[in-house]
Structures are given as structure tokens and as C-alpha cells.
Amino acid sequence: MPKPVLPALAKKKTFEGQKAFIKYWMETYNYAFDTGDTAPFGAVSAPDCKACKTITTGAKAMRMKNSAWRVGVRTDFDLSTAKQRPAVDGMQVIDVRATDQPGTFWTTTGESKSYKPIKGGTAQMRLWIEYIAGHWRTVDMRKIGG
């Protein structure tokens, strides 16, 4: 699995730069769950980001503690749905639709009993990102609505 590479556009302080960063951030999310290597994800996530800490803990536990891996499962953002909201406390707020691809989880002994298969689906997400020292980082992410 190749390590995600931050595109130059993702460093721009524009809406297009924000979308490129969000795409990259999601690539590092998937990479963390596919490899157990959370360093790229952590490098573009604020240290006090609660959602990011949960994601990092989950990715490490799945790969290291439970020796499980995913097949088919992937989460992506549909950037054509990205909407920029008014900034809050210096953070840019972006709403975007997330899509989970269906798939299963496996261990060396077969299908994982610790993780249920993902049926797939979509959810509206809100991200708070900030521009620090020439690059974006995620400060928080939450599901919008139920």
C-alpha cells in the first residue's frame, strides 16, 4: 500500500486547497486502517482533535491488537458536495458527504468476529480545519444529524 502524498494544492489557503487537503486527510485515514501506520494521519490532525484520536486508536487496535484487516471497506468524501461554512474561531468549517464502501474484516483464522461487515452507506460530515504554518490540519470532525 503506497503512503499517501500531500499534493501541492492541499497547501493553498483557498477553498480548492481545503478540498484537496480533505481528500488527502481521508487518504491518510484509509491508509491508517489498511496498514496500521497512523503517522501520516496524525501529521495532519491537531493533537487535541477528539475524532482524530478515536480514529488513530481504532486503526492501531484493528491492525495491532486484533490482527484484523479490511477487504473492500473504504471511506471517501464526495468533494462535489463540499460546502464551506462561516469560519469559527479561526477554523474553516466544511460540510461534505462521506461514503462507506461495503466490505468485511478478516484475521488469519477467517472472517473477524470482532468487526461486523460494513453494508455501506452515506452520512453528512462536518470538518473543522485550520491553516497553520503553511498547511491545513483537521481540528475536529462530526456527523451532522442522526
NORZI-V883020 format. One record per residue. N is the residue number from 1. RES is the residue in three letters. SS is DSSP state (A for helix, B for strand, O for the rest). Layout:
<<N | RES | SS> <N | RES | SS>>
//
This chain:
<<1 | MET | O> <2 | PRO | O> <3 | LYS | O> <4 | PRO | O> <5 | VAL | O> <6 | LEU | O> <7 | PRO | O> <8 | ALA | A> <9 | LEU | A> <10 | ALA | A> <11 | LYS | A> <12 | LYS | O> <13 | LYS | O> <14 | THR | O> <15 | PHE | A> <16 | GLU | A> <17 | GLY | A> <18 | GLN | A> <19 | LYS | A> <20 | ALA | A> <21 | PHE | A> <22 | ILE | A> <23 | LYS | A> <24 | TYR | A> <25 | TRP | A> <26 | MET | A> <27 | GLU | A> <28 | THR | A> <29 | TYR | A> <30 | ASN | A> <31 | TYR | A> <32 | ALA | A> <33 | PHE | A> <34 | ASP | A> <35 | THR | A> <36 | GLY | O> <37 | ASP | O> <38 | THR | O> <39 | ALA | A> <40 | PRO | A> <41 | PHE | A> <42 | GLY | A> <43 | ALA | A> <44 | VAL | O> <45 | SER | B> <46 | ALA | O> <47 | PRO | O> <48 | ASP | O> <49 | CYS | O> <50 | LYS | A> <51 | ALA | A> <52 | CYS | A> <53 | LYS | A> <54 | THR | A> <55 | ILE | A> <56 | THR | A> <57 | THR | A> <58 | GLY | A> <59 | ALA | A> <60 | LYS | A> <61 | ALA | A> <62 | MET | A> <63 | ARG | A> <64 | MET | A> <65 | LYS | A> <66 | ASN | O> <67 | SER | O> <68 | ALA | O> <69 | TRP | B> <70 | ARG | B> <71 | VAL | B> <72 | GLY | O> <73 | VAL | O> <74 | ARG | B> <75 | THR | B> <76 | ASP | B> <77 | PHE | B> <78 | ASP | B> <79 | LEU | B> <80 | SER | B> <81 | THR | B> <82 | ALA | B> <83 | LYS | B> <84 | GLN | B> <85 | ARG | B> <86 | PRO | B> <87 | ALA | B> <88 | VAL | B> <89 | ASP | O> <90 | GLY | O> <91 | MET | B> <92 | GLN | B> <93 | VAL | B> <94 | ILE | B> <95 | ASP | B> <96 | VAL | B> <97 | ARG | B> <98 | ALA | B> <99 | THR | B> <100 | ASP | B> <101 | GLN | B> <102 | PRO | O> <103 | GLY | B> <104 | THR | B> <105 | PHE | B> <106 | TRP | B> <107 | THR | B> <108 | THR | O> <109 | THR | O> <110 | GLY | B> <111 | GLU | B> <112 | SER | O> <113 | LYS | O> <114 | SER | O> <115 | TYR | O> <116 | LYS | O> <117 | PRO | O> <118 | ILE | B> <119 | LYS | O> <120 | GLY | O> <121 | GLY | B> <122 | THR | B> <123 | ALA | B> <124 | GLN | B> <125 | MET | B> <126 | ARG | B> <127 | LEU | B> <128 | TRP | B> <129 | ILE | B> <130 | GLU | B> <131 | TYR | B> <132 | ILE | B> <133 | ALA | O> <134 | GLY | O> <135 | HIS | B> <136 | TRP | B> <137 | ARG | B> <138 | THR | B> <139 | VAL | B> <140 | ASP | B> <141 | MET | B> <142 | ARG | B> <143 | LYS | B> <144 | ILE | O> <145 | GLY | O> <146 | GLY | O>>
//
